């Protein structure tokens, strides 16, 4: 699923929610800070009032002490020793009172701004200071306390005033402390309410945002499910269409091969001939495609299939000419050469009747012109050079090479090197030099993949069967080469050749085993059947999946078959024939 934040509707919602939450946090933080600062200020003021009240109480205590000591001093006039002690205690009270008054003055000075806002507090502090100064003045006038009564009479009034004023100041400070305490409790409750309100706003916004996100995700999920269902439906339709196309392509391949075999059905090897020509044609075209931009796309997809119909015109050629073991007469050669024009006409009419695709266009030109010669003098029209279609020039080389290296009723096969030399010698005469150059490169590259080679240890004593086994080794090597160039078309052609190989070779071998009355024929037939089924299944999987890894699996199957069946089980009937010379000897197999 796509990221919900990519939704054009959800993005502004998330952004707005984030801004609101941020503002709530900022406002809450600001209120909290302001309240905290206010509480901090009130805490200091409260401490001021508490300290001032405490100092006032201390001063009052000293005033009471002074008055008490003064009374005792008056009564103890006659006793000098007792009087000195009383005087000493009174002086102590006075000194303590002076110290406490200094503290009171200092704390008032420290909180001057707060004190100045309270007129009553300021008036009391001024009165207390005046009374305290008057008391100290009188106290200093009687340092030796010789005249007790005059001191007492003079100081008493100021002590009374000082006592009353400090008492009033103390009450005022205590009242302020009570008011600040109540205010602090109220501030604590307000701060708590603000905190709860901010939390509620944040939770509400978060809930609404999450609900909106879930709604959008649900909508997106529903849209995605709908899209996936639609995609699945389209995929099913495409799969059905591809299946139909694949069926059509397989039908086309089958039609082409049926036509090719119909043209040359007199020779059991002809089916493999058109496959080998198709494979070599494709590889030459692929090599030339590096320098010829036109040899790409549909041309490369269809050239191999189209080349299989190069000799379809031979369907009208009499067997007496087509299968003649000797040299053809001029009249017979003229009849044989008509197959090119006949093929061109036949495929042209076929194209009018069916929608054969681009491969029929290529096949028409290949069938009609693959016997033209590069310098002229070929048939049917005597074309030369680039007036000959490029596809026909490519098939001309592939067809001649395979014809030279294959067994025919009228000739033995040439070695591949000899056939390659022949083509090279006729470059620029019969064959297009560029096509010959590409052919030689393909031929050289093929020879680099000769991982397996035929040896006399593999012989089973029957020439035709040994030739079949040699063909299998060639197919294994060609499979390696086709996989190495990572091209599925030649791999598919090799697989078709292998299916044909199993059908033709196993029939010949089992016929031979019946003729020599080999006792292990049933076991052989079972092994042949199992192997043919495995090859057929792999071919079907390859054409369905186009997976080159299947070719590796097939190669392993081929190698195992060669080493275990041919080298061991097939040589068992050679040992049987050797041990039973009276057994029926098979006639020459064809």
C-alpha positions as CSV (number, residue, x, y, z in Angstrom):
1,X,0.0,0.0,0.0
2,X,1.2,3.5,-0.7
3,X,2.3,5.8,2.2
4,X,-0.8,7.5,3.7
5,X,1.2,10.8,4.0
6,X,1.4,10.9,0.2
7,X,-2.4,11.3,0.1
8,X,-3.2,14.8,-1.1
9,X,-6.1,15.1,1.4
10,X,-4.4,13.6,4.4
11,X,-1.2,15.7,4.1
12,X,-2.9,19.0,5.0
13,X,-4.9,17.3,7.8
14,X,-1.7,16.0,9.3
15,X,0.0,19.4,8.9
16,X,-3.0,21.3,10.5
17,X,-3.2,18.8,13.3
18,X,0.5,19.2,14.0
19,X,0.3,22.9,14.0
20,X,-2.7,22.9,16.4
21,X,-0.9,20.5,18.8
22,X,2.3,22.6,18.5
23,X,0.3,25.8,19.4
24,X,-1.4,24.0,22.3
25,X,2.0,22.9,23.6
26,X,3.4,26.4,23.1
27,X,0.4,28.1,24.8
28,X,0.4,25.5,27.6
29,X,4.1,25.9,28.1
30,X,3.8,29.7,28.1
31,X,1.0,29.6,30.6
32,X,2.9,27.1,32.7
33,X,6.1,29.2,32.5
34,X,4.1,32.4,33.4
35,X,2.3,30.7,36.2
36,X,5.6,29.2,37.4
37,X,7.3,32.6,37.3
38,X,4.4,34.2,39.2
39,X,4.4,31.4,41.7
40,X,8.1,31.9,42.1
41,X,7.7,35.7,42.7
42,X,4.8,35.1,45.2
43,X,7.0,32.5,47.0
44,X,9.7,35.1,47.5
45,X,7.1,37.7,48.7
46,X,5.6,35.1,51.0
47,X,9.0,34.4,52.5
48,X,9.5,38.2,53.0
49,X,6.3,38.5,54.9
50,X,7.1,35.4,57.0
51,X,10.5,36.7,57.8
52,X,9.2,40.2,58.6
53,X,6.5,38.8,60.9
54,X,9.1,36.6,62.6
55,X,11.4,39.6,63.2
56,X,8.5,41.6,64.6
57,X,7.7,38.8,67.0
58,X,11.4,38.7,68.1
59,X,11.4,42.5,68.7
60,X,8.2,42.3,70.7
61,X,9.8,39.5,72.8
62,X,12.8,41.8,73.5
63,X,10.5,44.7,74.4
64,X,8.7,42.6,76.9
65,X,12.0,41.5,78.3
66,X,13.3,45.1,78.6
67,X,10.1,46.1,80.4
68,X,10.3,43.1,82.7
69,X,13.9,43.7,83.5
70,X,13.3,47.4,84.0
71,X,10.6,46.7,86.6
72,X,12.9,44.3,88.4
73,X,15.6,46.9,88.2
74,X,13.3,49.4,89.9
75,X,12.5,47.1,92.7
76,X,16.1,46.1,93.3
77,X,17.6,49.5,93.7
78,X,18.8,48.7,97.2
79,X,20.7,45.6,96.1
80,X,23.5,46.7,93.9
81,X,24.7,43.2,93.0
82,X,21.2,42.2,91.9
83,X,20.8,45.5,90.0
84,X,23.9,44.9,88.0
85,X,22.6,41.5,86.8
86,X,19.2,42.9,85.9
87,X,20.9,45.8,84.0
88,X,23.0,43.2,82.2
89,X,19.9,41.2,81.1
90,X,18.2,44.4,80.0
91,X,21.2,45.4,77.9
92,X,21.1,42.0,76.3
93,X,17.5,42.4,75.4
94,X,18.2,45.8,73.9
95,X,21.1,44.4,71.9
96,X,19.0,41.6,70.6
97,X,16.2,44.0,69.8
98,X,18.7,46.1,67.8
99,X,19.8,43.1,65.9
100,X,16.3,42.0,65.1
101,X,15.3,45.5,64.0
102,X,18.3,45.5,61.6
103,X,17.1,42.2,60.1
104,X,13.6,43.6,59.8
105,X,14.9,46.8,58.1
106,X,17.1,44.6,55.8
107,X,14.2,42.4,54.7
108,X,12.0,45.4,54.1
109,X,14.7,47.0,52.1
110,X,15.2,43.8,50.0
111,X,11.5,43.7,49.2
112,X,11.1,47.5,48.9
113,X,8.9,47.2,45.8
114,X,6.5,44.9,47.4
115,X,6.5,47.0,50.6
116,X,6.0,50.2,48.7
117,X,2.7,48.8,47.1
118,X,1.2,48.5,50.7
119,X,0.6,51.9,52.2
120,X,-0.3,50.6,55.6
121,X,2.8,48.4,55.7
122,X,5.0,51.4,54.8
123,X,3.4,53.7,57.4
124,X,3.9,51.1,60.1
125,X,7.5,50.6,59.2
126,X,8.2,54.3,59.3
127,X,6.5,54.6,62.7
128,X,8.4,51.6,64.1
129,X,11.7,53.1,62.8
130,X,10.9,56.5,64.5
131,X,9.9,54.8,67.8
132,X,13.0,52.6,67.7
133,X,15.2,55.6,67.1
134,X,13.6,57.5,70.0
135,X,14.0,54.6,72.3
136,X,17.7,54.2,71.4
137,X,18.3,57.9,71.9
138,X,16.8,57.8,75.4
139,X,18.6,54.5,76.1
140,X,22.0,56.1,75.3
141,X,21.2,59.1,77.6
142,X,21.4,56.8,80.6
143,X,24.4,54.6,80.1
144,X,25.1,53.9,83.8
145,X,21.4,53.4,84.6
146,X,22.0,55.5,87.8
147,X,18.7,57.1,87.4
148,X,16.3,54.3,86.7
149,X,13.1,56.1,87.1
150,X,13.8,58.9,84.6
151,X,14.9,56.3,82.0
152,X,11.9,54.2,82.5
153,X,9.5,57.1,82.4
154,X,11.1,58.4,79.2
155,X,11.5,55.1,77.4
156,X,8.3,53.5,78.4
157,X,6.0,55.4,76.1
158,X,8.3,54.6,73.1
159,X,8.4,50.9,74.1
160,X,4.6,50.8,74.2
161,X,4.4,52.5,70.8
162,X,7.1,50.2,69.4
163,X,5.3,47.2,70.8
164,X,2.0,48.2,69.4
165,X,3.5,49.1,66.0
166,X,5.5,45.8,65.6
167,X,2.4,43.9,66.7
168,X,0.3,45.6,64.0
169,X,3.1,45.0,61.5
170,X,3.4,41.4,62.5
171,X,-0.4,40.9,62.0
172,X,-0.2,42.6,58.7
173,X,2.6,40.3,57.5
174,X,0.7,37.3,58.8
175,X,-2.4,38.3,56.9
176,X,-0.3,38.8,53.7
177,X,1.1,35.3,54.2
178,X,-2.4,33.8,54.6
179,X,-3.5,35.6,51.4
180,X,-0.5,34.4,49.5
181,X,-1.1,30.8,50.7
182,X,-4.7,31.0,49.5
183,X,-3.6,32.5,46.2
184,X,-1.0,29.8,45.7
185,X,-3.6,27.1,46.2
186,X,-5.9,28.8,43.7
187,X,-3.0,29.1,41.2
188,X,-2.2,25.4,41.7
189,X,-5.8,24.5,40.8
190,X,-5.8,26.8,37.8
191,X,-2.5,25.4,36.6
192,X,-3.9,21.9,37.0
193,X,-7.0,22.9,35.0
194,X,-4.9,24.3,32.2
195,X,-2.8,21.2,32.1
196,X,-5.9,19.0,31.9
197,X,-7.3,21.2,29.2
198,X,-4.2,21.1,27.1
199,X,-4.0,17.3,27.4
200,X,-7.7,17.0,26.5
201,X,-7.1,19.2,23.4
202,X,-4.1,17.2,22.3
203,X,-5.9,13.8,22.9
204,X,-9.0,15.1,21.0
205,X,-6.9,16.3,18.1
206,X,-4.9,13.1,18.0
207,X,-8.1,11.0,18.1
208,X,-9.7,13.0,15.3
209,X,-6.5,12.8,13.2
210,X,-6.1,9.1,13.8
211,X,-9.7,8.5,12.9
212,X,-9.3,10.5,9.7
213,X,-6.1,8.6,8.9
214,X,-7.9,5.3,9.4
215,X,-10.8,6.5,7.2
216,X,-8.4,7.5,4.4
217,X,-6.3,4.3,4.8
218,X,-9.6,2.3,4.7
219,X,-10.6,4.2,1.5
220,X,-7.1,3.6,0.0
221,X,-7.2,0.0,0.9
222,X,-10.7,-0.4,-0.6
223,X,-9.4,1.4,-3.8
224,X,-6.3,-0.8,-3.8
225,X,-8.4,-4.0,-3.5
226,X,-10.7,-2.8,-6.3
227,X,-7.6,-2.0,-8.4
228,X,-6.1,-5.4,-7.6
229,X,-9.3,-7.2,-8.5
230,X,-9.4,-5.2,-11.7
231,X,-5.7,-6.0,-12.3
232,X,-6.4,-9.7,-11.6
233,X,-9.2,-9.7,-14.0
234,X,-7.0,-8.0,-16.7
235,X,-4.2,-10.4,-15.9
236,X,-6.5,-13.3,-16.3
237,X,-7.7,-11.8,-19.6
238,X,-4.1,-11.3,-20.7
239,X,-3.2,-14.8,-19.6
240,X,-6.0,-16.1,-21.6
241,X,-5.1,-14.0,-24.6
242,X,-1.4,-15.0,-24.2
243,X,-2.5,-18.6,-24.0
244,X,-4.5,-18.2,-27.1
245,X,-1.5,-16.5,-28.8
246,X,0.8,-19.2,-27.6
247,X,-1.5,-21.8,-28.9
248,X,-1.7,-20.0,-32.2
249,X,2.1,-19.8,-32.3
250,X,2.5,-23.5,-31.6
251,X,-0.1,-24.2,-34.2
252,X,1.9,-22.0,-36.7
253,X,5.1,-23.9,-35.8
254,X,3.2,-27.2,-36.3
255,X,1.7,-26.1,-39.6
256,X,5.1,-25.0,-40.8
257,X,6.8,-28.2,-39.9
258,X,4.0,-30.2,-41.3
259,X,4.3,-28.4,-44.6
260,X,8.1,-28.8,-44.6
261,X,7.8,-32.5,-43.9
262,X,5.1,-32.9,-46.5
263,X,7.5,-31.5,-49.1
264,X,10.4,-33.9,-48.2
265,X,8.6,-36.8,-46.4
266,X,10.5,-39.3,-48.5
267,X,13.6,-38.9,-46.2
268,X,13.3,-39.6,-42.5
269,X,16.1,-37.0,-41.9
270,X,14.3,-34.1,-43.7
271,X,12.4,-33.0,-40.6
272,X,15.7,-32.6,-38.8
273,X,17.2,-30.9,-41.9
274,X,14.7,-28.0,-41.8
275,X,15.3,-27.7,-38.0
276,X,19.1,-27.5,-38.5
277,X,18.7,-25.0,-41.4
278,X,16.4,-22.9,-39.2
279,X,18.8,-22.9,-36.3
280,X,21.8,-22.0,-38.5
281,X,19.8,-19.4,-40.3
282,X,18.8,-17.8,-37.0
283,X,22.4,-17.8,-35.7
284,X,23.8,-16.2,-38.9
285,X,21.1,-13.5,-38.8
286,X,21.9,-12.9,-35.1
287,X,25.6,-12.5,-35.9
288,X,24.8,-10.1,-38.8
289,X,22.3,-8.1,-36.7
290,X,25.3,-6.5,-34.9
291,X,26.0,-4.4,-38.1
292,X,22.6,-4.6,-39.9
293,X,19.9,-2.6,-38.0
294,X,17.1,-4.2,-40.1
295,X,17.9,-7.7,-38.7
296,X,16.1,-7.1,-35.4
297,X,12.7,-7.3,-33.9
298,X,10.1,-9.3,-35.8
299,X,12.7,-10.3,-38.4
300,X,14.8,-12.2,-35.7
301,X,11.6,-13.7,-34.2
302,X,10.3,-15.1,-37.5
303,X,13.4,-15.8,-39.6
304,X,14.0,-19.4,-38.2
305,X,10.3,-20.3,-38.6
306,X,10.1,-18.9,-42.1
307,X,13.3,-20.7,-43.2
308,X,11.7,-24.1,-42.5
309,X,9.5,-23.6,-45.6
310,X,12.4,-23.0,-48.0
311,X,11.8,-26.2,-49.9
312,X,8.0,-26.4,-49.6
313,X,7.7,-26.3,-53.4
314,X,9.2,-29.8,-53.6
315,X,5.8,-31.1,-52.8
316,X,5.2,-31.1,-56.5
317,X,8.5,-32.8,-57.3
318,X,8.2,-36.5,-58.4
319,X,9.8,-39.1,-56.1
320,X,11.7,-40.4,-59.1
321,X,13.6,-37.1,-59.3
322,X,13.7,-36.2,-55.6
323,X,15.0,-39.6,-54.4
324,X,17.1,-40.4,-57.4
325,X,20.4,-41.8,-56.1
326,X,22.4,-40.7,-59.1
327,X,23.1,-37.6,-61.1
328,X,20.0,-35.8,-62.5
329,X,19.6,-35.3,-66.3
330,X,19.2,-31.7,-67.6
331,X,15.4,-32.3,-67.9
332,X,15.2,-33.7,-64.4
333,X,17.2,-30.8,-63.0
334,X,14.9,-28.3,-64.7
335,X,11.9,-30.0,-63.0
336,X,13.8,-30.0,-59.7
337,X,14.5,-26.3,-60.0
338,X,10.8,-25.5,-60.4
339,X,10.4,-26.1,-56.7
340,X,11.6,-22.5,-55.9
341,X,8.9,-20.9,-58.1
342,X,6.3,-23.5,-56.9
343,X,7.1,-22.7,-53.3
344,X,6.8,-18.9,-53.9
345,X,3.4,-19.4,-55.6
346,X,2.1,-21.9,-53.0
347,X,3.0,-19.7,-50.0
348,X,1.6,-16.6,-51.7
349,X,-1.8,-18.3,-52.1
350,X,-1.6,-19.5,-48.5
351,X,-1.1,-16.0,-47.2
352,X,-4.2,-14.9,-49.1
353,X,-6.2,-17.5,-47.3
354,X,-4.9,-17.2,-43.7
355,X,-3.4,-14.5,-41.6
356,X,0.0,-16.0,-41.2
357,X,1.8,-13.0,-39.9
358,X,5.1,-11.7,-40.9
359,X,6.7,-15.1,-41.1
360,X,4.8,-15.9,-44.2
361,X,6.1,-12.8,-46.0
362,X,9.7,-13.9,-45.1
363,X,8.9,-17.5,-46.1
364,X,7.5,-16.4,-49.5
365,X,10.8,-14.6,-50.4
366,X,13.0,-17.4,-48.9
367,X,11.2,-20.2,-50.9
368,X,11.3,-18.2,-54.1
369,X,14.9,-16.9,-54.0
370,X,17.1,-19.1,-51.8
371,X,18.6,-20.7,-54.9
372,X,19.6,-17.3,-56.5
373,X,23.4,-16.7,-56.7
374,X,25.2,-13.6,-55.5
375,X,27.0,-13.1,-58.9
376,X,23.8,-14.1,-60.8
377,X,23.1,-17.3,-62.7
378,X,20.9,-18.8,-60.0
379,X,17.2,-19.7,-60.3
380,X,14.4,-19.0,-60.8
381,X,14.9,-15.3,-61.8
382,X,18.7,-15.0,-62.1
383,X,18.8,-12.2,-59.5
384,X,22.2,-11.0,-58.2
385,X,23.7,-9.0,-55.3
386,X,21.4,-7.1,-53.0
387,X,18.4,-7.6,-55.3
388,X,18.2,-11.0,-53.7
389,X,16.3,-10.6,-50.3
390,X,18.7,-10.7,-47.3
391,X,16.7,-13.6,-45.8
392,X,17.1,-15.6,-48.9
393,X,20.9,-15.0,-49.0
394,X,21.2,-16.2,-45.4
395,X,19.1,-19.3,-46.0
396,X,21.2,-20.1,-49.1
397,X,24.3,-20.6,-47.0
398,X,22.5,-22.5,-44.2
399,X,20.8,-24.8,-46.7
400,X,23.9,-25.7,-48.7
401,X,26.0,-26.3,-45.5
402,X,23.4,-28.7,-44.0
403,X,22.8,-30.4,-47.4
404,X,26.6,-31.0,-47.8
405,X,27.0,-32.4,-44.3
406,X,23.9,-34.6,-44.4
407,X,23.3,-38.1,-45.9
408,X,21.1,-38.1,-49.0
409,X,20.0,-40.9,-51.3
410,X,22.5,-39.7,-53.9
411,X,25.5,-38.8,-51.6
412,X,27.4,-39.4,-48.4
413,X,27.8,-36.6,-45.8
414,X,30.8,-34.3,-46.1
415,X,32.9,-33.5,-43.0
416,X,31.9,-30.1,-41.6
417,X,35.3,-28.6,-42.2
418,X,35.1,-29.6,-45.9
419,X,31.6,-28.0,-46.2
420,X,32.8,-24.9,-44.5
421,X,35.7,-24.6,-46.9
422,X,33.4,-25.0,-49.9
423,X,31.2,-22.1,-48.7
424,X,34.2,-19.9,-48.0
425,X,35.6,-20.6,-51.5
426,X,32.3,-19.6,-53.2
427,X,32.0,-16.3,-51.2
428,X,31.2,-13.5,-53.6
429,X,30.2,-16.0,-56.3
430,X,27.3,-18.1,-55.1
431,X,27.0,-16.6,-51.6
432,X,26.9,-13.1,-50.1
433,X,30.3,-12.3,-48.6
434,X,28.8,-10.7,-45.5
435,X,26.6,-13.8,-44.9
436,X,29.7,-16.0,-45.4
437,X,31.6,-13.9,-42.9
438,X,28.9,-14.3,-40.3
439,X,28.6,-18.0,-41.0
440,X,32.3,-18.6,-40.4
441,X,32.1,-16.7,-37.1
442,X,29.1,-18.9,-36.0
443,X,30.9,-22.1,-37.2
444,X,34.1,-21.1,-35.2
445,X,32.0,-20.4,-32.1
446,X,30.1,-23.7,-32.4
447,X,33.4,-25.6,-32.5
448,X,34.4,-24.0,-29.2
449,X,31.5,-26.0,-27.6
450,X,32.6,-29.6,-28.3
451,X,32.4,-30.8,-24.7
452,X,31.6,-34.3,-25.8
453,X,33.2,-36.3,-28.6
454,X,32.4,-39.7,-30.2
455,X,34.9,-42.5,-29.4
456,X,35.1,-46.2,-30.6
457,X,34.3,-47.3,-27.0
458,X,30.8,-46.1,-27.7
459,X,30.1,-48.3,-30.7
460,X,27.4,-50.9,-30.6
461,X,28.5,-52.6,-33.8
462,X,25.6,-51.2,-36.0
463,X,26.5,-48.3,-38.3
464,X,23.1,-46.6,-38.3
465,X,22.8,-46.8,-34.5
466,X,26.3,-45.5,-34.0
467,X,25.4,-42.6,-36.3
468,X,22.4,-41.9,-34.2
469,X,24.5,-41.8,-31.1
470,X,26.9,-39.4,-32.8
471,X,24.0,-37.2,-33.7
472,X,23.0,-37.2,-30.0
473,X,26.5,-36.0,-29.0
474,X,26.2,-33.2,-31.6
475,X,22.8,-32.2,-30.2
476,X,24.3,-32.1,-26.6
477,X,27.1,-29.9,-27.8
478,X,24.7,-27.6,-29.7
479,X,22.5,-27.4,-26.6
480,X,25.6,-26.1,-24.7
481,X,26.3,-23.6,-27.4
482,X,22.7,-22.3,-27.6
483,X,22.6,-21.9,-23.8
484,X,25.9,-20.1,-23.8
485,X,24.6,-17.4,-26.2
486,X,21.4,-17.1,-24.1
487,X,19.1,-17.4,-27.1
488,X,15.9,-19.3,-26.5
489,X,15.1,-19.8,-30.3
490,X,18.0,-22.2,-31.1
491,X,17.5,-23.9,-27.7
492,X,13.9,-24.6,-28.7
493,X,14.9,-25.9,-32.1
494,X,17.4,-28.3,-30.5
495,X,14.7,-29.5,-28.2
496,X,12.5,-30.3,-31.2
497,X,15.4,-32.2,-32.8
498,X,15.8,-34.2,-29.6
499,X,12.1,-35.2,-29.6
500,X,12.5,-36.3,-33.2
501,X,15.7,-38.1,-32.3
502,X,14.1,-40.1,-29.6
503,X,11.2,-41.1,-31.9
504,X,13.3,-42.1,-34.9
505,X,16.3,-43.6,-33.0
506,X,14.3,-45.7,-30.5
507,X,12.2,-47.1,-33.3
508,X,15.3,-48.2,-35.3
509,X,17.1,-49.6,-32.2
510,X,14.0,-51.5,-30.9
511,X,13.5,-53.0,-34.5
512,X,17.1,-54.2,-34.4
513,X,16.7,-55.7,-30.9
514,X,13.7,-57.7,-32.1
515,X,15.7,-59.0,-35.1
516,X,18.5,-60.3,-33.0
517,X,16.0,-61.6,-30.4
518,X,17.7,-59.7,-27.6
519,X,16.3,-60.9,-24.3
520,X,16.5,-57.5,-22.6
521,X,14.3,-55.8,-25.2
522,X,11.5,-55.1,-22.7
523,X,13.8,-53.3,-20.3
524,X,15.2,-51.3,-23.2
525,X,11.7,-50.3,-24.4
526,X,10.8,-49.2,-20.9
527,X,13.9,-47.1,-20.6
528,X,13.3,-45.6,-24.1
529,X,9.7,-44.7,-23.1
530,X,10.7,-43.0,-19.8
531,X,13.5,-41.0,-21.5
532,X,11.3,-39.9,-24.3
533,X,8.6,-38.7,-21.9
534,X,11.2,-36.7,-19.9
535,X,12.5,-35.0,-23.0
536,X,8.9,-34.2,-24.2
537,X,7.9,-32.8,-20.8
538,X,11.1,-30.6,-20.7
539,X,10.4,-29.3,-24.2
540,X,6.8,-28.4,-23.3
541,X,8.0,-26.6,-20.1
542,X,10.6,-24.7,-22.1
543,X,8.1,-23.5,-24.8
544,X,5.7,-22.5,-22.0
545,X,8.2,-20.7,-19.7
546,X,11.1,-19.8,-22.0
547,X,13.4,-20.7,-19.1
548,X,17.0,-21.4,-20.2
549,X,17.7,-23.1,-16.9
550,X,15.5,-26.0,-18.2
551,X,18.1,-26.4,-21.0
552,X,20.7,-27.0,-18.3
553,X,18.4,-29.6,-16.7
554,X,18.0,-31.2,-20.2
555,X,21.7,-31.2,-20.8
556,X,22.3,-33.1,-17.5
557,X,19.6,-35.6,-18.6
558,X,21.4,-36.1,-21.9
559,X,24.8,-36.5,-20.4
560,X,23.4,-39.1,-17.9
561,X,21.7,-41.0,-20.7
562,X,24.9,-41.1,-22.8
563,X,27.1,-42.4,-20.0
564,X,24.6,-44.9,-18.4
565,X,22.4,-46.1,-21.2
566,X,24.6,-45.9,-24.3
567,X,27.9,-46.8,-22.8
568,X,26.4,-49.6,-20.6
569,X,22.9,-50.8,-21.5
570,X,23.3,-50.4,-25.3
571,X,26.6,-52.2,-25.4
572,X,24.9,-55.1,-23.6
573,X,23.3,-56.2,-26.9
574,X,26.8,-55.9,-28.6
575,X,28.0,-58.5,-26.0
576,X,24.9,-60.6,-26.8
577,X,25.6,-60.7,-30.5
578,X,29.3,-61.5,-29.8
579,X,28.3,-64.4,-27.4
580,X,25.6,-65.7,-29.8
581,X,27.0,-65.7,-33.3
582,X,24.2,-67.9,-34.4
583,X,21.6,-65.2,-33.6
584,X,19.8,-63.6,-36.4
585,X,21.9,-60.7,-37.8
586,X,19.9,-57.6,-38.6
587,X,19.7,-56.4,-42.1
588,X,21.0,-52.9,-43.0
589,X,18.9,-50.4,-41.3
590,X,17.9,-47.3,-43.1
